Amino acid sequence: MSDRWGCRQKGARLTPPGVAVMSTGNLSESHTMSLANGRAYLAIPGPSVMPDAVLRAMHRASPNIYEGELHDLTASLIPDLQAVALTSAQVAIYIGNGHAAWEASLANILSPGDNVLVLATGRFCIGWGEVAAGLGAVVETLDFGESAPIDLGRVAEHLAADKAHRIKAVLAVHVDTSTSVKNDIAGLRRVLDEAGHPALLCVDCIASLGCDRFEMDAWGVDLMVAGCQKGLMTPAGMSFVWFNAKADAARGTCVTSYWDWRPRAAPEQFYQYFYGTAPTHHLYGLRAALDIIKAEGLDNVFARHATLAQTIWAAFDCWSTEGPLHLNIADPAQRSHAVTSAGIGSSKGDALRRWCEDKCGLTLGIGLGRTPVDAYFRIGHMGHVNPPMILGALATIDAGLKALQIPHGSGALEAATRVIAAA
Ligand SMILES: *Cc1c(COP(=O)(O)O)cnc(C)c1O
């Protein structure tokens, strides 16, 4: 018989997973050599890598949910959630992933029959629009394709044509995770102002918060949504809606008690924060994550993400001089610092992802929302990432290209390390 360590141990007792025992077998007799052994690296655009400090903070007994430490801890999250979004807007915490925040945000502002303008630059804004349609909104979509940002001129034309101001909310994604495009949110505010249009500016920062610079108040954003498992480095399961006074005043009839942001944003009503049991361990994890961001400083967090993104782009610039590999977004100013989408020619994407994961323990993101899906892959570089991780991922991809004989230009790793050396 063979145990889970791949050591043949005649008659040996099987050990439950996670329990280390001295092996009585011959350790050199494992079945297959694998380079993947070692710490696995999940380099997908969420969930992101969880810092050990976050995991440690969560590794504890449940606290008293009625009084004491957990109350203080929860209240302490609010100013830090405001700080990370550079806003004084209120914030409501939901137990749910980003999709929950999508629904919560729209339920508070919409009534059936309201018009919503969706500015699509990939799968994610379309998804948010589908939630609006599900609530009974009339959804108008301007689609800018899968390799370009929002065209502000087209938005201006569309708003100018809405003389009756039927559009109640404009939905945009700061960074669309499927295409890795970064949209100009401050520019969108200018377009709304120049058109004299009163629609709410609503932004999905689920991929970008804590990675790409986002300034909710300075950029005039009325409503913003984010989750905890991307730039905020906490296991998936909590999400947030920031809303200013204008968004709150726009209150529609779709809101139900569970999604209502008002009691959730009122700290004196602790039980109403969550409508039931608090997500105890997530709160400890998020506290630790926000402490990490605070200690680094938000500007430094943005600068680190920018440098690591440039490191990745430098590698792609070399790879793409020969063969099918190319970055999805041509203009660096329009690229996210949190996620990178790359085209690799039909069917090669899956082969490369498989090789990196099976052979080396590096998991890359799928070509989500793209056709064909396996002609693309993505690298998540959000949150708890540094040069050894990013250079390791790039070197692994470089090895994969060679192993799979996918044609590519040379010098990628040299170019990548030069970016780090110059930082
Ligand atoms: C991840 C993501 C979502 C969806 O979040 P879930 O937690 O998976 O529901 C929505 N929008 C963007 C931009 C994202 O990156």
The ligand as an SDF file (V2000), in Angstrom:
LIG
                    3D

 15 15  0  0  0  0  0  0  0  0999 V2000
  -13.8640   40.0990   -8.7320 C   0  0  0  0  0  0  0  0  0  0  0  0
  -14.6810   41.1820   -9.3320 C   0  0  0  0  0  0  0  0  0  0  0  0
  -16.0710   41.2060   -9.2250 C   0  0  0  0  0  0  0  0  0  0  0  0
  -16.8540   40.0970   -8.6130 C   0  0  0  0  0  0  0  0  0  0  0  0
  -16.5350   39.8860   -7.2850 O   0  0  0  0  0  0  0  0  0  0  0  0
  -16.9500   38.5080   -6.5990 P   0  0  0  0  0  0  0  0  0  0  0  0
  -16.3990   38.6190   -5.2300 O   0  0  0  0  0  0  0  0  0  0  0  0
  -16.2890   37.4230   -7.4140 O   0  0  0  0  0  0  0  0  0  0  0  0
  -18.4140   38.4010   -6.6330 O   0  0  0  0  0  0  0  0  0  0  0  0
  -16.7480   42.2900   -9.7460 C   0  0  0  0  0  0  0  0  0  0  0  0
  -16.0970   43.2980  -10.3410 N   0  0  0  0  0  0  0  0  0  0  0  0
  -14.7530   43.2950  -10.4840 C   0  0  0  0  0  0  0  0  0  0  0  0
  -14.0880   44.4460  -11.1630 C   0  0  0  0  0  0  0  0  0  0  0  0
  -14.0010   42.2390   -9.9810 C   0  0  0  0  0  0  0  0  0  0  0  0
  -12.6740   42.2270  -10.1240 O   0  0  0  0  0  0  0  0  0  0  0  0
  1  2  1  0
  2  3  1  0
  2 14  2  0
  3  4  1  0
  3 10  2  0
  4  5  1  0
  5  6  1  0
  6  7  2  0
  6  8  1  0
  6  9  1  0
 10 11  1  0
 11 12  2  0
 12 13  1  0
 12 14  1  0
 14 15  1  0
M  END
$$$$
